[in-house]
Amino acid sequence: MTDNPTSNHPDPTFTQEQLDTANRQLHMIDSDREIARLLREGLDPQTVAERTGEKLIEALSVQHELEEGKEIRPVTPKEIGYRRATGQISTEEMMQQLRTWPYTFGRVMGYDGYDRGSWDDIISMHIGDFITDAEYAELRAITDPMPRPEDVDDV
């Protein structure tokens, strides 16, 4: 018998609503990445919009982000969870990635601000049932010892 770290993580069943959410989010992520790729190849926004079937405003928005030097749709824990839900990756692949993720933790910024961290994606996925209680518990055991930022009173 081989040691399988995810043997205690059977593949969950997802509702149609969850699958619709995951597919919708992944479509936006993949579309923005494809738009960015085509823009980097030198195509103009109008041509990119026509090739991808997206609206011109989407291509222009991605172009603006690129011009500002921003990374277009970096991979997030939430995306990894969506890819598992839609069957693009296995539970084992998801957990391998999430076990080694360089987590950041959110903090309150003054009276009404909040600076999100990547751990917030894990919490959100757990609340939305995109990861199971056992998966959440395993990830929490990994991250509990990690230092947390202090809240900021004045912004």
N, C-alpha and C positions, 0 to 999 in steps of 0.2 A: 504494500500500500504506500503510495507516495504522499508526501506532506503537501496538501493543497490548502493554502491560507484562506481561500474563499469557500471551502467546503461547508462552512457554517453560514454562508450567504447564498441561499438559493435564489434563483432569478425570480423577482417579483412579477406579478401580473399588473399591468397598467390599464386604467380605464381609457375609454375612447377620448374623454375630455383631456386626460393627461397626455395621450398621444398627440392629440390635436395641438395642444400647447407646445409640446416638445418640437413637433414638426414645424409649427409656425415660427418658433424662435430660431431653430436651426436654419430655416429658409432665409431668414433675415441675416443671420451670421454668415452663411455661405455666400449669399448674394453680395453682401458688402465686401467680403474678401475677394470675390471674383471681379467686382467693379474695381477694386484697388489694383488687382493684378493687371487688368486691362489698361487702366490709367497709367500705371508704371511702364507699360509697354509703349506708351506714347499715343494711345488712341484718345480722341477728344471725347468729352462727356456725352455729347449727343450720340455718337457712334456706340459708345459703351452702353448707353441706355437702350439703344435699339438691339444690340447683340444680346443683352441680358434679359430684355423684356421688362426692365424696371423703369420707373419714371425718371425723367431727366433730373428732377430735384434730388433724387437719391444719388445719382452719379455726381452731381455738383456738390452735395454734402460730403461725400467721401473724398472728392478732390480737395475740398477745403481742409478737411482733417489731414490729408496727406501733406498739403502745403504748410500746415502748422507743425509738421513733424510728428504727428500722433500715430500710434500703432492702430491699425484698423482691426477691430474685433479680436483682441488677444484672447487666447484660450482661457476659460474660467472653469472653476469646479462645476458651476451650473451647466455649462455646455457639455462637460463630460457626462454628467448625469442624464442630460437629454439624449446624448448619443447612445447611452446604454438603454434608455427607455425605448428608443426607436429601433434597437437591434443593430446599430452601427458598430458598437463595441460590446464585448461581453462584460458580465459583472466582474469577472476576474481582472480584465483590463481596466475597468473603471476604478476598482479598489486599488490596483497597483499604482495608478496615477494619483489617486487621492491620498494614499498613505504617504507619499513622498512630496506632496504639494508644499511649496514654501508659503504657508498660511500667514496672512496678516489679519489683524483683529480690529474691528471698528471701535470708534470712540466718540463720545459726545463732545461736540464742539460748541461751547457756549450755551446760550439759552435754548435755541431751537435747531441746532445743526448736528449732523451726524456724518462722520467720515467712515464710509463702509470699508470693510476688509473682506478678504476672500473667504474667511470663515463664515461670514454672513450668508454666502451662497450655500454652504453646507446646512446651516440652520433653515434656510428657505426651502431647500430640497427636502429636508426631513419633514418640515411642516406640510409641504405639498405632496408627501408620500412618494417622492422620486428616489429616496433612499430609505431603506428599512431601519427599524429600531436597532437591529444588530449592527448594521453598517455604520449608523450614526454613533453608536456606543464605541465601536472600534476606533473610529476617527477621533472621537472625543478623548479617548484614552491616550491617543498619540499627541493630541494638541494641548491637553490640560496642563502639562508641565511647561509649556511655552510661555514666555513673558508676554504680558499684555501692555498696551500703551495706557498711559494715564489720561483721563478725561481732561479737556482743556476748559477752564472756567471762562476765560476772556478770549474773544476772537477778534 
